[in-house]
Amino acid sequence: MVSIKDIAKKAGVSISTVSYALNGSDRIMKETRERILAIADEMGYVPHGAARMLKKRESRLVGMYLTDYYGHFYGDLLQGVKEELGRRDYDLVVCSGARSRRMIPERTFDGAIILDARFPDEELLQYADRGHKLVVLDRELQHPNVNLVLLDNKAGATLAIEHLLDQGLDRILVVGGPEGSYDARQRMRAVHQAVEREPGVVFEELPGAFDKASGYAAGERIASAFESGGKPVGVFCLNDDMAIGVIEYLEERTSLAVGEHVHLIGFDNIELSRYMRPRLATIDYSMRKWGALAAEQMAKMIRGEPVETERVYVRLVEGNSVKRVASEQ
């Protein structure tokens, strides 16, 4: 591997002069710098990333921590992060798992974006205490080195439940999310608040894990709820993947129809939900915008600029998976 010493020998200058040239210093003449850079390029010199990072105290890298890589959720979100960081001359490194967390204290990254329910609050606060810049998308932490960019989960879940109630449904089943998920907790809390405002509504909470399999598993209880009551039931799945799992169960194992016997709404408006028939009602927001906003806030923090908590707003997308229930039912 070509070193600075090799370049200095060929150029007939000191090692410090080569260092000035490679780092764009104005301490040497322009002509000398250009000649040294040409020689370095000719010799195939590649800067040592770790050494350069230690000297400049920056890597131009941002880490993003995810719980896993499963499902349809992450694509647009990561694209939004990547595009916005690219515009600001940063590259994105996506991580998952406990061992990858050590890259934060090792200062592999200039900052980190967190969407990983398994990343303990205490550990994140320790890093923040040491000066590491963090943007969190899945929890509420108060620290000068932590910025919050959160979904408006409460508004979304409230819209979903009110939409079911507005159609005349008085039995509501909700398929929850994984234990430890901030988004799941916030959505379920809003569900309870919305249902409690409507006396006479029968409510049941079913376990879920934000994946299609758990939605499929909930399908049996949902079918049983219709059969025992003899009238349509409303179902809110805390994400679209689970709603698709419910649909698959009903189609494969029962004669019940979505939008007639079971009125179903999801959350996230993933691309696949737009092609379901009947069209899945869901809660929509821009995942790409969420990612871009997180990246923008991250870049500001790295530069030492002020930031504030940001909230990503949501809206209801209606679909034929939820219809008006006849009054006689």
Steps between C-alpha positions, in 0.01 A plus 500: 500500500632842402577725797551873546869428540509339152331803346740739675801306369378505141397868517823605671321677783452445873233274647329801659477670157326192359264500798414867439430424134279199569296694755452805277702732721585848368837487675665391176490647150219393270741365239678285760171364630378411153828327412491293820136404445581390145784282627277352772237416242757350266636279779148386600509652848191431715466695828477293817142562609549439872807723522331775307193474724712533814672807364190680373267355766243421233416202280223647279303187594164476677387171654137392500393229744198282418335224702519273194474511121171314472188612315398777264545785745862610470557558127360851456617605845861406426481659156389828659792487745751408230391771256504779757837395643641475147400859432701598806805290405444224755473126440262266680594176677204281608549281808311247710606300804674563831857464372455778247424748781870522588553703183341799675753530787777409253393811305460312177206733440461874534150429629239224517128471420317249719196291404579192705272405788772273643745787546473585874423859599771488764767413244390777265509755782851386593614569144324835502679589826830437321409744225368264231223647282183290479165530322234262634187398310356252747510648852495820702833591660588837645866590444682787322671248269178315413243622249153348457335444160179311576187381323171642623391155615223633722330686217532203266353245739220739595412551132491124447269425794270794427470388138382156612257648752364746244399206280268373773727227636471439873734203541865587447800267504852642491808297403789646699874526443816352645585548864739792543387684186446870566271539198287203608463636855402846378247365253342263751477774761311717250273205416400461866430872530284503187300192600442623854327808359237276337279319753357173379793409277641152559880506472756220486877517472683223313875429504710593200860546392487741203536208256263317268524177700356660814215650296427157356499356853253768614269409214359200686385714795360764265295241311376359830392849613280536193354152531419541870338841460333447166572851380793685338809575705753778462871416507790741534845350441779722628683454170417393144707180504275358770188615316617310191552194720140529624373520141698190404354302790143602421542416131670165561313370806154659501220621275498842666545806279709807585286809475183303572546273800835633616579870459876543504741794526880504522779749561796608279348493150776274368506452124351151512192624688408715200460190284287297740145428389298636661733797538628505858400803706807622685681786669739673264812711543809556289768253608746668265426838657542351848842368403601825330397702804703274730804540273457878487486524878803270529706722272401810695605341828837400358557859390398630841181667377188518719228238450153441639277196540328421170177309447397327179131550432260230381172472313226246444486322165156349453452168325232242432632282782285724726141578401189641660309241702125488444307627802296183535820308568 
